[in-house]
Amino acid sequence: MKTKKAVKIKTQTRKKSVKAKKAKKIMKAKRLVKKIKAKKAKPKAVFLRKPAKKNAAKPVRAQKSVKTKPIGTVTHFFGNIRVAIVKFNQKVPAGTALHFKGATTDFTETAKSMQYNHVSIAAAPKGKQIGIKVKKKVREGDEVYKAG
């Protein structure tokens, strides 16, 4: 059986260990608060510009290319006879160099043969869908530009 003295000593050591644990937690919290305050107190870095050289030549910029507006779009393509159906936004005469441009298409060709309702025409009127014989494959939605 345990004596009263032994029980008393054991409870005192338990109390001391609990107090010590609490004290450690408190000290740890205080250190953490100090770190946070130290971080906030640091001044932010300021970057100064370097002085410009007086004799330095300005870099030459590339000139912007003039964007041309498409004169028509491909509405259909017949692969077996290699004919593109193009809807033009303006009047286009036969023999005009046309540039076909799309996601996978990019070539220039002269419009030698132009037909409307299976009849050859000299100029494609605005807003009409014209059949043009092409050498390469084109796709619906490809844009047509005036080449040159």
Summary of the structure (lengths in Angstrom):
residues: 148
radius of gyration: 41.8
end to end distance: 112.1
largest distance: 123.8
contacts: 305
relative contact order: 0.16
helix: 26%
strand: 28%
